[in-house]
Amino acid sequence: MNTYRGRITYLDGFRLHRALTAGIQRVVNRQNHLNRINVFPVPDGDTGTNLSFTLLSILDNTDQHVEPHAGRTAVAIADAALDGARGNSGIILAQFLQGFSDSCAELRRITVQQFTKAAEAGYEYAHQALSEPVEGTILSVIRAMVDSLKERTKAGVYDFFDLLKETYNRTEEALRRTPEQLEILKKKGVVDAGGQGFVYMLKGMLEFITGGSLRSHWKRAKIAPSPELAEPEQALVHTEIDYRYCTECLVLGEDIPRNKLREAVMGMGNSLVLGGTKQRIRIHIHTDEPQAVFAAAGSFGQVVGEKVDDMQRQVQAAHTARKGVAIVTDSTADVPPELLETYNIHIVPVKVNFGNKGYLDKVTLSPDEFYEELTTNPHHPQTSQPTPGEFWRTYQFLASHHESIVSLHLPPAVSGTLQSAENAARRLPEINITVMNALNVTVGLGLIAVEAAKAASEGKSHEEVVAVAQKAIDQTVIFAAVKDLSYAVRGGRVSRSRKRIADWLRATPVLGMTPKGTVDMAGIFFGRRQLARGLAKWVARRIDREQIYNVFISHSRCFDTAQEMAGLLPTLGYRTHQVQITDTGTAIGAHAGPGSIILALQPAHMA
């Protein structure tokens, strides 16, 4: 470290942003360690990922727009943090920054005394954001920092180096005391992960002030997780969780009544945090009813940025030894739920909108609820792919617990999901991620994901899993029989004239995937009453009768038809290793409509 020279008696916008950037880099470089020591409030192993996402949102949204005015820079930092805040600690930190910025918004330069006052306001904001503040967490660490700042300022300190050096020591001491304040930390032999992240950030800021040049040309450093703290100090044992879903959203409105909003959602779960302003409030809560939370929040303003994490699945991943390949796909892959659990396949949900009402596919909207909306709502559903940021968070979390990632998605001709995944992977060159175009949809994509996950569960290397996945992509076929073309007309996929001709002929169109990954007409069969028999016979004429297949059948609210098809396969010459039935999701269901049936086949014993 360079020897400290000179004095810093004020922070302008440039200094504030540069020091914070150094602190952010330190947190991001140690996010794997933070994930590994995350045991409170739920040991789901994602505190480092969530803090990193929150802090990198600051850099992504302010790097190119830093100005000398300290107050305006602080406001921009706080706004970016609130928009990107994820997780309990991330939202508490964002709320701290909100209070800090409100206190100094009009200041062109920030002195030591003004910095202390702003930090005190930040602590008050963070404390008020929590419905049930707990000692031994990031809040305790922030309070220790503020107490030290006040003491040093009262003693006449006016130099930021002297101020932060002593304050860092006091804050680190408060972090070491967290196991004495929270029994779960003492039991696991760790400090609070959120508090550790805050101490890392303060340490990075201090090191920059100590050895960094405030006058030299600034270039943002490359940020990459450091491997030296990637492994846990000890294995974390399984812990029961009270609620399954970590649920978050942003509520936009005018003069939002925070207390009434808190009252509306606080009975739906625990770990409630509300951060933000009267116009923008970020909600975090652990609940079993994410959609009920979003619905309640919607009565106070526009709900955006919905995020739901399955903490049960996260705990499972966090408490597994760091090894092997993680398999990721999106919610357009239709996989029987029991296979998702068995092979630990990670799902990133797409968003489904009926008019101005939004849902997270298969999280806040079940297949039955989807088809109910489809048949009763005058608005035809629109889907939107997950953002690169959502994939970034998933990849970062999984990288803390797995050696590499294979991510399988529907083709670009159908959705922009693959591009979002690729964009996220490009931002994480330090993680071994292979993003693959599955050239398939619904149960076809599901079969491919399961085959890759089987290979991963057998301990195959990353290269071997990719090879298995590619073979599955090359050999998996899918066909769909559409009972009623009305929904495809509503969605703009089929012209009204084609529908009239099909109706007149009593013809059932069969859809399939082209080699380029587009959905197209593969053929027709006549009759609509015996949909299962008609599709099964049509496909039987086009398959290798000597081949043994794994078969997934999905249905659009017609389980009996799917069961009928499963029973017909042996009588029609199909040789099957396994046959699984599941629901058809939104990707095809929005256009196929209720009553449609889909058959996907993949040669068995591929690996």
C-alpha positions as CSV (number, residue, x, y, z in Angstrom):
1,M,0.0,0.0,0.0
2,N,1.3,3.5,-0.8
3,T,2.1,5.8,2.1
4,Y,-0.7,8.3,2.8
5,R,0.2,11.9,1.9
6,G,-1.8,15.1,2.1
7,R,-5.1,15.8,3.7
8,I,-8.7,15.4,2.4
9,T,-11.0,17.9,4.1
10,Y,-13.9,17.6,1.7
11,L,-15.5,15.2,-0.8
12,D,-16.8,16.5,-4.1
13,G,-18.8,14.3,-6.5
14,F,-15.7,12.8,-8.1
15,R,-14.0,11.9,-4.9
16,L,-17.2,10.4,-3.5
17,H,-17.8,8.3,-6.5
18,R,-14.2,7.1,-6.8
19,A,-13.9,6.1,-3.2
20,L,-17.3,4.3,-3.4
21,T,-16.1,2.5,-6.5
22,A,-13.1,1.2,-4.6
23,G,-15.4,0.0,-1.9
24,I,-17.7,-1.7,-4.4
25,Q,-14.8,-3.5,-6.0
26,R,-13.7,-5.0,-2.7
27,V,-17.2,-6.3,-2.0
28,V,-17.6,-7.8,-5.5
29,N,-14.2,-9.4,-5.3
30,R,-15.3,-11.2,-2.1
31,Q,-18.9,-12.0,-2.9
32,N,-18.3,-15.8,-2.9
33,H,-17.1,-15.6,0.7
34,L,-20.2,-13.6,1.6
35,N,-22.4,-16.2,0.0
36,R,-20.6,-18.9,2.0
37,I,-21.1,-17.3,5.4
38,N,-24.7,-16.2,4.8
39,V,-26.8,-17.9,7.5
40,F,-29.3,-15.1,8.6
41,P,-32.2,-14.5,8.2
42,V,-32.1,-17.5,5.9
43,P,-29.0,-19.6,5.0
44,D,-29.7,-19.3,1.2
45,G,-26.2,-18.4,0.3
46,D,-26.9,-15.3,-1.8
47,T,-25.9,-12.2,0.3
48,G,-22.7,-11.7,-1.7
49,T,-24.6,-12.0,-5.0
50,N,-27.3,-9.6,-3.9
51,L,-24.9,-7.0,-2.4
52,S,-22.8,-7.2,-5.6
53,F,-25.9,-6.7,-7.8
54,T,-27.0,-3.7,-5.7
55,L,-23.6,-2.1,-5.8
56,L,-22.8,-2.8,-9.4
57,S,-26.2,-1.2,-10.3
58,I,-24.6,2.0,-8.9
59,L,-21.7,1.8,-11.2
60,D,-23.7,0.8,-14.2
61,N,-26.0,3.8,-13.8
62,T,-23.5,6.5,-12.7
63,D,-20.1,5.7,-14.2
64,Q,-20.7,7.9,-17.3
65,H,-22.4,10.7,-15.5
66,V,-20.3,11.7,-12.5
67,E,-20.3,15.4,-11.8
68,P,-18.4,17.6,-9.3
69,H,-21.5,18.4,-7.3
70,A,-21.3,16.0,-4.3
71,G,-25.0,16.2,-3.4
72,R,-26.3,15.5,-6.9
73,T,-23.8,12.6,-7.2
74,A,-25.0,11.2,-3.9
75,V,-28.6,11.4,-5.1
76,A,-27.7,9.6,-8.3
77,I,-25.9,6.9,-6.3
78,A,-28.9,6.4,-4.0
79,D,-31.4,6.3,-6.9
80,A,-29.3,3.7,-8.7
81,A,-28.9,1.6,-5.6
82,L,-32.7,1.6,-4.9
83,D,-33.4,0.5,-8.5
84,G,-30.9,-2.3,-8.3
85,A,-31.4,-3.3,-4.7
86,R,-31.6,-7.1,-4.1
87,G,-31.9,-9.1,-0.9
88,N,-32.3,-8.0,2.7
89,S,-28.8,-6.5,3.1
90,G,-28.9,-4.9,-0.4
91,I,-32.2,-3.0,0.4
92,I,-30.9,-1.9,3.8
93,L,-27.7,-0.6,2.2
94,A,-29.8,1.2,-0.5
95,Q,-31.9,2.8,2.2
96,F,-28.8,3.9,4.1
97,L,-27.6,5.6,0.9
98,Q,-31.1,7.2,0.5
99,G,-30.9,8.8,3.9
100,F,-27.3,9.9,3.2
101,S,-28.2,11.5,0.0
102,D,-31.3,13.3,1.4
103,S,-29.1,14.9,4.0
104,C,-26.5,16.2,1.6
105,A,-28.4,16.7,-1.6
106,E,-27.8,20.4,-1.8
107,L,-24.1,20.4,-0.9
108,R,-21.6,21.0,-3.6
109,R,-18.8,19.7,-1.3
110,I,-19.2,17.5,1.8
111,T,-17.1,18.2,4.9
112,V,-16.3,15.7,7.7
113,Q,-19.1,17.2,9.8
114,Q,-21.6,17.0,6.9
115,F,-20.5,13.5,6.1
116,T,-21.2,12.4,9.7
117,K,-24.6,14.0,9.7
118,A,-25.5,12.4,6.4
119,A,-24.3,8.9,7.7
120,E,-26.5,9.4,10.8
121,A,-29.5,10.1,8.6
122,G,-28.6,7.0,6.5
123,Y,-28.7,4.9,9.6
124,E,-32.1,6.3,10.7
125,Y,-33.5,5.6,7.2
126,A,-32.1,2.0,7.3
127,H,-33.5,1.4,10.8
128,Q,-36.9,2.6,9.8
129,A,-37.0,0.4,6.8
130,L,-37.1,-2.8,8.9
131,S,-40.3,-4.0,10.5
132,E,-38.3,-6.0,13.1
133,P,-34.7,-4.7,13.5
134,V,-32.3,-7.4,14.8
135,E,-29.0,-6.9,16.6
136,G,-26.0,-8.6,15.2
137,T,-26.7,-7.7,11.6
138,I,-25.6,-5.1,9.0
139,L,-27.7,-2.6,10.9
140,S,-25.5,-3.0,14.1
141,V,-22.4,-2.5,12.0
142,I,-23.8,0.7,10.4
143,R,-24.7,2.0,13.9
144,A,-21.2,1.4,15.1
145,M,-19.8,3.3,12.2
146,V,-22.1,6.3,12.8
147,D,-21.2,6.3,16.6
148,S,-17.5,6.4,15.7
149,L,-18.0,9.2,13.1
150,K,-19.9,11.3,15.7
151,E,-17.1,10.8,18.3
152,R,-14.3,11.6,15.9
153,T,-16.1,14.6,14.6
154,K,-16.8,15.9,18.1
155,A,-13.1,15.5,18.9
156,G,-12.3,17.9,16.1
157,V,-11.2,15.6,13.3
158,Y,-11.5,17.3,10.0
159,D,-9.5,15.0,7.7
160,F,-11.3,12.1,6.0
161,F,-8.3,9.8,6.4
162,D,-8.2,10.2,10.1
163,L,-12.0,10.0,10.3
164,L,-12.3,6.7,8.3
165,K,-9.2,5.0,9.8
166,E,-10.5,5.0,13.3
167,T,-14.1,4.4,12.2
168,Y,-13.1,1.4,10.2
169,N,-11.4,-0.1,13.3
170,R,-14.6,0.4,15.3
171,T,-16.8,-1.0,12.6
172,E,-14.6,-4.1,12.2
173,E,-14.8,-4.6,16.0
174,A,-18.7,-4.4,15.8
175,L,-18.6,-7.0,13.1
176,R,-16.6,-9.4,15.3
177,R,-19.2,-9.0,18.0
178,T,-22.1,-10.0,15.8
179,P,-21.9,-13.7,16.8
180,E,-22.3,-12.6,20.4
181,Q,-25.5,-10.8,19.5
182,L,-27.1,-13.4,17.2
183,E,-27.2,-17.1,18.3
184,I,-27.3,-18.5,14.8
185,L,-24.0,-16.8,13.9
186,K,-22.3,-18.1,17.0
187,K,-23.6,-21.6,16.3
188,K,-22.3,-21.6,12.7
189,G,-19.0,-19.9,13.6
190,V,-19.4,-17.0,11.2
191,V,-20.0,-13.2,11.4
192,D,-23.0,-11.6,9.7
193,A,-22.6,-11.7,5.9
194,G,-24.3,-8.3,5.3
195,G,-22.2,-6.7,8.0
196,Q,-19.1,-8.2,6.6
197,G,-20.0,-6.8,3.2
198,F,-20.4,-3.3,4.7
199,V,-17.0,-3.6,6.4
200,Y,-15.5,-4.7,3.1
201,M,-16.9,-1.6,1.4
202,L,-15.6,0.7,4.1
203,K,-12.2,-0.9,3.9
204,G,-12.0,-0.4,0.1
205,M,-12.9,3.3,0.5
206,L,-10.2,3.7,3.2
207,E,-7.6,2.0,1.1
208,F,-8.4,4.2,-1.8
209,I,-8.1,7.3,0.2
210,T,-4.8,6.0,1.7
211,G,-3.1,4.9,-1.5
212,G,-5.2,6.0,-4.4
213,S,-4.6,9.1,-6.4
214,L,-7.5,11.6,-6.4
215,R,-5.9,13.7,-9.1
216,S,-4.9,11.1,-11.7
217,H,-7.1,10.1,-14.6
218,W,-9.8,7.7,-13.4
219,K,-10.4,4.5,-15.1
220,R,-12.9,2.0,-13.7
221,A,-11.1,-1.2,-12.7
222,K,-12.1,-4.6,-13.9
223,I,-14.2,-6.2,-11.3
224,A,-13.9,-10.0,-10.9
225,P,-14.6,-12.3,-7.9
226,S,-11.5,-13.3,-6.1
227,P,-11.0,-17.1,-5.6
228,E,-9.1,-17.0,-2.4
229,L,-12.2,-16.8,-0.2
230,A,-14.5,-19.0,-2.3
231,E,-14.6,-22.0,0.1
232,P,-16.6,-22.0,3.3
233,E,-15.0,-22.0,6.7
234,Q,-17.2,-25.0,7.6
235,A,-20.1,-26.9,6.0
236,L,-23.4,-25.3,6.8
237,V,-26.1,-27.8,7.9
238,H,-29.6,-27.8,6.5
239,T,-32.0,-25.4,8.2
240,E,-35.7,-25.3,8.0
241,I,-37.1,-22.0,6.6
242,D,-40.4,-20.4,7.6
243,Y,-41.4,-19.1,4.1
244,R,-40.3,-20.4,0.7
245,Y,-40.0,-17.3,-1.5
246,C,-37.8,-14.2,-1.1
247,T,-40.1,-11.7,-2.8
248,E,-39.2,-8.2,-4.0
249,C,-40.7,-5.4,-6.1
250,L,-40.6,-1.7,-6.7
251,V,-43.7,0.4,-6.2
252,L,-44.0,3.6,-8.2
253,G,-46.5,6.3,-7.3
254,E,-47.1,9.8,-5.9
255,D,-46.9,10.3,-2.1
256,I,-47.1,6.5,-1.3
257,P,-48.2,6.0,2.3
258,R,-45.4,3.9,3.6
259,N,-47.1,2.9,6.9
260,K,-50.2,1.8,5.1
261,L,-48.2,-0.2,2.5
262,R,-46.3,-1.8,5.4
263,E,-49.5,-2.8,7.1
264,A,-50.9,-4.2,3.8
265,V,-48.1,-6.7,3.4
266,M,-46.5,-7.3,6.8
267,G,-48.9,-10.2,7.7
268,M,-47.9,-12.1,4.6
269,G,-44.5,-13.2,5.8
270,N,-41.4,-12.1,7.7
271,S,-38.1,-10.3,7.1
272,L,-40.0,-7.3,5.7
273,V,-37.9,-4.3,4.5
274,L,-39.3,-1.2,2.9
275,G,-36.9,1.2,1.4
276,G,-37.1,4.3,-0.8
277,T,-39.0,7.5,-1.1
278,K,-42.6,8.6,-1.3
279,Q,-42.4,8.1,-5.1
280,R,-40.4,4.8,-5.2
281,I,-40.6,2.1,-2.6
282,R,-38.7,-1.2,-2.7
283,I,-40.4,-4.1,-0.9
284,H,-38.5,-7.1,0.4
285,I,-40.4,-9.9,2.2
286,H,-40.1,-13.7,2.8
287,T,-43.5,-15.2,2.0
288,D,-45.4,-18.2,0.6
289,E,-47.7,-15.9,-1.5
290,P,-45.6,-13.7,-3.8
291,Q,-48.5,-12.8,-6.0
292,A,-50.6,-11.7,-3.0
293,V,-47.7,-9.3,-2.1
294,F,-47.6,-7.9,-5.6
295,A,-51.4,-7.5,-5.6
296,A,-51.4,-5.7,-2.3
297,A,-48.6,-3.4,-3.4
298,G,-50.4,-2.7,-6.7
299,S,-53.2,-0.9,-4.8
300,F,-50.6,1.8,-3.8
301,G,-49.0,2.3,-7.2
302,Q,-47.4,0.7,-10.3
303,V,-45.5,-2.5,-9.4
304,V,-42.4,-3.1,-11.5
305,G,-39.2,-5.2,-11.1
306,E,-40.9,-8.2,-9.5
307,K,-38.3,-10.7,-8.3
308,V,-39.0,-14.1,-6.6
309,D,-36.3,-16.4,-5.4
310,D,-37.1,-19.9,-4.2
311,M,-35.1,-20.0,-1.0
312,Q,-35.7,-23.7,-0.5
313,R,-33.8,-24.4,-3.7
314,Q,-31.2,-21.8,-2.8
315,V,-30.6,-23.5,0.6
316,Q,-30.2,-26.8,-1.2
317,A,-27.6,-25.4,-3.5
318,A,-25.8,-23.4,-0.8
319,H,-25.4,-26.5,1.5
320,T,-24.0,-28.7,-1.3
321,A,-20.3,-29.1,-1.6
322,R,-18.9,-26.7,-4.2
323,K,-18.5,-29.0,-7.2
324,G,-20.0,-30.0,-10.5
325,V,-21.9,-28.3,-13.2
326,A,-25.1,-26.3,-12.5
327,I,-27.9,-26.5,-15.1
328,V,-29.9,-23.4,-15.9
329,T,-32.9,-22.9,-18.1
330,D,-35.9,-20.5,-18.3
331,S,-39.5,-21.1,-17.3
332,T,-40.5,-21.8,-20.9
333,A,-39.0,-25.2,-20.4
334,D,-41.8,-27.5,-19.4
335,V,-40.4,-30.1,-16.9
336,P,-42.3,-32.2,-14.5
337,P,-41.8,-30.6,-11.0
338,E,-40.4,-33.7,-9.5
339,L,-37.6,-33.8,-12.1
340,L,-36.7,-30.2,-11.4
341,E,-36.2,-31.2,-7.8
342,T,-34.4,-34.5,-8.5
343,Y,-31.9,-33.0,-10.8
344,N,-31.7,-29.5,-9.2
345,I,-32.4,-27.6,-12.4
346,H,-32.4,-23.8,-11.9
347,I,-35.2,-21.8,-13.6
348,V,-35.1,-18.1,-14.5
349,P,-38.8,-17.1,-15.0
350,V,-40.1,-15.1,-17.9
351,K,-42.7,-12.4,-17.3
352,V,-46.2,-12.8,-18.6
353,N,-48.5,-9.7,-19.0
354,F,-52.2,-9.6,-19.5
355,G,-52.7,-6.0,-20.3
356,N,-51.1,-4.0,-17.5
357,K,-51.2,-7.0,-15.1
358,G,-47.9,-8.8,-14.8
359,Y,-46.9,-12.2,-13.5
360,L,-43.7,-14.3,-13.1
361,D,-44.2,-17.5,-15.1
362,K,-44.8,-20.6,-12.9
363,V,-43.9,-18.6,-9.8
364,T,-46.8,-16.1,-9.3
365,L,-48.9,-17.7,-12.1
366,S,-49.6,-21.4,-12.2
367,P,-50.5,-23.2,-15.5
368,D,-54.2,-23.4,-14.4
369,E,-54.3,-19.7,-13.5
370,F,-52.6,-18.9,-16.9
371,Y,-55.3,-20.8,-18.9
372,E,-58.1,-19.2,-16.8
373,E,-56.7,-15.8,-17.7
374,L,-56.2,-16.8,-21.3
375,T,-59.9,-17.8,-21.7
376,T,-61.4,-14.9,-19.7
377,N,-59.1,-11.9,-20.1
378,P,-59.8,-9.8,-23.2
379,H,-56.0,-9.0,-23.4
380,H,-53.9,-11.6,-25.2
381,P,-50.8,-12.4,-23.1
382,Q,-47.5,-10.9,-23.9
383,T,-44.3,-12.5,-22.6
384,S,-41.0,-10.7,-22.0
385,Q,-37.7,-12.5,-21.5
386,P,-35.7,-12.2,-18.3
387,T,-33.2,-9.3,-18.3
388,P,-29.5,-9.9,-18.4
389,G,-29.4,-8.7,-14.8
390,E,-31.6,-11.5,-13.7
391,F,-29.4,-14.0,-15.4
392,W,-26.3,-12.3,-14.0
393,R,-27.7,-12.8,-10.4
394,T,-28.5,-16.4,-11.1
395,Y,-25.0,-17.1,-12.6
396,Q,-23.2,-15.2,-9.7
397,F,-25.1,-17.2,-7.1
398,L,-24.5,-20.5,-8.7
399,A,-20.8,-19.8,-9.3
400,S,-20.4,-19.6,-5.5
401,H,-21.6,-23.2,-5.2
402,H,-20.7,-24.9,-8.5
403,E,-17.5,-25.1,-10.6
404,S,-19.3,-24.1,-13.9
405,I,-22.7,-23.5,-15.5
406,V,-24.5,-24.8,-18.6
407,S,-27.5,-22.6,-19.5
408,L,-30.0,-23.9,-22.1
409,H,-32.6,-21.6,-23.7
410,L,-35.2,-21.4,-26.5
411,P,-34.0,-20.1,-29.8
412,P,-33.7,-16.4,-30.8
413,A,-36.4,-16.8,-33.4
414,V,-38.9,-17.4,-30.6
415,S,-37.6,-15.1,-27.9
416,G,-34.8,-12.8,-26.8
417,T,-34.1,-15.0,-23.8
418,L,-30.9,-16.5,-25.2
419,Q,-29.5,-13.1,-25.9
420,S,-30.1,-12.0,-22.4
421,A,-28.3,-15.0,-21.1
422,E,-25.4,-14.5,-23.4
423,N,-25.1,-10.8,-22.4
424,A,-25.0,-11.8,-18.8
425,A,-22.4,-14.4,-19.4
426,R,-20.2,-11.9,-21.3
427,R,-20.2,-9.7,-18.2
428,L,-18.8,-12.7,-16.2
429,P,-15.7,-13.8,-18.1
430,E,-14.2,-15.2,-14.9
431,I,-17.0,-17.8,-14.5
432,N,-17.1,-20.9,-16.8
433,I,-20.5,-20.5,-18.4
434,T,-21.7,-22.1,-21.6
435,V,-24.9,-20.6,-23.0
436,M,-26.6,-22.9,-25.5
437,N,-29.3,-22.5,-28.1
438,A,-31.5,-25.5,-27.5
439,L,-33.4,-25.0,-30.8
440,N,-36.5,-26.2,-29.0
441,V,-39.4,-25.1,-26.8
442,T,-41.7,-26.3,-24.0
443,V,-41.2,-30.1,-23.3
444,G,-38.6,-30.4,-26.0
445,L,-36.5,-27.8,-24.1
446,G,-37.4,-29.6,-20.9
447,L,-36.1,-33.0,-22.2
448,I,-32.8,-31.4,-23.2
449,A,-32.4,-29.7,-19.8
450,V,-33.1,-32.9,-17.9
451,E,-30.6,-34.9,-20.0
452,A,-27.9,-32.3,-19.3
453,A,-28.8,-32.3,-15.6
454,K,-28.6,-36.1,-15.5
455,A,-25.1,-35.9,-16.9
456,A,-24.2,-33.2,-14.3
457,S,-25.6,-35.3,-11.5
458,E,-23.4,-38.2,-12.6
459,G,-20.3,-36.0,-12.0
460,K,-19.4,-35.5,-15.7
461,S,-17.1,-32.6,-16.5
462,H,-18.2,-29.4,-18.0
463,E,-17.1,-30.4,-21.5
464,E,-18.9,-33.7,-21.2
465,V,-22.1,-32.1,-20.0
466,V,-22.0,-29.7,-22.9
467,A,-21.5,-32.6,-25.3
468,V,-24.4,-34.5,-23.8
469,A,-26.6,-31.3,-24.1
470,Q,-25.6,-30.8,-27.7
471,K,-26.4,-34.4,-28.6
472,A,-29.8,-34.0,-27.0
473,I,-30.4,-30.7,-28.9
474,D,-29.6,-32.5,-32.1
475,Q,-31.9,-35.5,-31.5
476,T,-34.9,-34.1,-29.6
477,V,-38.0,-33.5,-31.6
478,I,-41.3,-32.0,-30.7
479,F,-44.8,-31.8,-32.3
480,A,-47.9,-30.0,-31.1
481,A,-51.6,-30.5,-32.1
482,V,-53.6,-27.3,-31.8
483,K,-57.3,-27.9,-31.1
484,D,-58.4,-24.3,-31.6
485,L,-56.6,-21.8,-33.8
486,S,-58.4,-18.8,-32.2
487,Y,-55.6,-18.1,-29.8
488,A,-52.9,-18.3,-32.5
489,V,-55.0,-15.7,-34.5
490,R,-55.3,-13.5,-31.4
491,G,-51.5,-13.7,-31.0
492,G,-50.9,-12.9,-34.6
493,R,-49.3,-16.3,-35.4
494,V,-52.0,-17.5,-37.8
495,S,-54.1,-15.5,-40.2
496,R,-57.9,-15.6,-40.0
497,S,-58.2,-17.0,-43.5
498,R,-56.0,-20.0,-42.5
499,K,-58.2,-20.6,-39.5
500,R,-61.3,-20.6,-41.6
501,I,-59.8,-23.1,-44.0
502,A,-58.7,-25.4,-41.2
503,D,-62.1,-25.1,-39.5
504,W,-63.9,-25.9,-42.8
505,L,-61.8,-29.0,-43.4
506,R,-62.0,-30.1,-39.8
507,A,-58.2,-30.2,-40.0
508,T,-55.9,-30.2,-37.0
509,P,-52.6,-28.5,-37.7
510,V,-49.4,-30.0,-36.3
511,L,-46.6,-27.6,-35.3
512,G,-42.9,-28.5,-35.0
513,M,-39.5,-27.0,-34.8
514,T,-37.4,-26.3,-37.9
515,P,-33.6,-26.9,-37.9
516,K,-33.2,-23.1,-37.5
517,G,-35.2,-23.0,-34.3
518,T,-38.5,-21.6,-35.6
519,V,-42.0,-22.9,-34.9
520,D,-43.7,-23.9,-38.2
521,M,-46.4,-26.0,-39.6
522,A,-45.2,-29.6,-39.8
523,G,-48.4,-31.1,-41.3
524,I,-52.0,-31.8,-40.6
525,F,-54.3,-34.6,-39.7
526,F,-58.1,-34.6,-40.0
527,G,-60.5,-34.7,-37.1
528,R,-60.5,-32.9,-33.8
529,R,-62.3,-35.2,-31.5
530,Q,-59.5,-37.7,-31.0
531,L,-56.6,-35.3,-30.7
532,A,-54.4,-37.7,-28.7
533,R,-54.8,-40.6,-31.2
534,G,-54.5,-38.3,-34.2
535,L,-51.2,-36.7,-33.1
536,A,-49.7,-40.0,-31.9
537,K,-50.5,-41.8,-35.2
538,W,-49.1,-38.8,-37.2
539,V,-45.8,-38.8,-35.3
540,A,-45.6,-42.6,-35.3
541,R,-45.3,-42.6,-39.1
542,R,-42.2,-40.4,-38.8
543,I,-40.1,-41.9,-36.1
544,D,-37.6,-44.8,-35.9
545,R,-39.6,-47.8,-34.7
546,E,-36.4,-49.5,-33.5
547,Q,-35.4,-46.6,-31.3
548,I,-36.2,-46.4,-27.6
549,Y,-37.4,-42.9,-26.6
550,N,-37.7,-40.8,-23.5
551,V,-41.1,-39.0,-23.9
552,F,-42.5,-35.9,-22.4
553,I,-46.2,-35.1,-23.0
554,S,-47.6,-31.7,-22.1
555,H,-51.2,-30.5,-22.2
556,S,-53.1,-27.3,-22.1
557,R,-55.6,-27.9,-19.5
558,C,-56.5,-31.4,-20.8
559,F,-54.8,-33.9,-18.6
560,D,-57.2,-36.7,-19.6
561,T,-56.1,-36.3,-23.3
562,A,-52.4,-36.5,-22.2
563,Q,-53.1,-39.7,-20.2
564,E,-54.9,-41.1,-23.2
565,M,-51.9,-40.4,-25.4
566,A,-49.5,-42.0,-22.9
567,G,-51.6,-45.1,-23.0
568,L,-51.7,-45.2,-26.8
569,L,-48.0,-45.0,-27.4
570,P,-47.2,-48.8,-26.9
571,T,-50.2,-49.8,-29.1
572,L,-48.9,-47.6,-31.9
573,G,-45.4,-49.1,-31.9
574,Y,-43.5,-46.6,-29.8
575,R,-40.7,-48.1,-27.7
576,T,-40.3,-45.9,-24.6
577,H,-37.9,-45.8,-21.7
578,Q,-39.9,-43.3,-19.7
579,V,-43.1,-41.2,-20.3
580,Q,-43.7,-38.1,-18.3
581,I,-46.7,-35.8,-18.3
582,T,-46.7,-32.1,-17.4
583,D,-48.5,-28.8,-18.2
584,T,-47.8,-26.8,-21.3
585,G,-46.4,-23.4,-20.2
586,T,-46.9,-19.9,-21.6
587,A,-44.4,-20.1,-24.5
588,I,-46.6,-22.3,-26.6
589,G,-49.8,-22.2,-24.5
590,A,-50.5,-18.6,-25.3
591,H,-50.9,-19.5,-29.0
592,A,-51.9,-23.2,-28.8
593,G,-54.7,-22.4,-26.4
594,P,-56.6,-24.8,-24.1
595,G,-57.1,-28.4,-25.3
596,S,-53.8,-28.6,-27.2
597,I,-51.4,-31.5,-26.8
598,I,-47.6,-31.7,-27.3
599,L,-45.4,-34.7,-27.7
600,A,-41.6,-34.5,-27.4
601,L,-39.2,-37.5,-28.0
602,Q,-35.6,-38.0,-27.4
603,P,-33.5,-41.2,-27.9
604,A,-32.9,-42.8,-24.5
605,H,-29.5,-43.7,-23.1
606,M,-27.7,-40.8,-24.9
607,A,-24.9,-40.1,-22.5
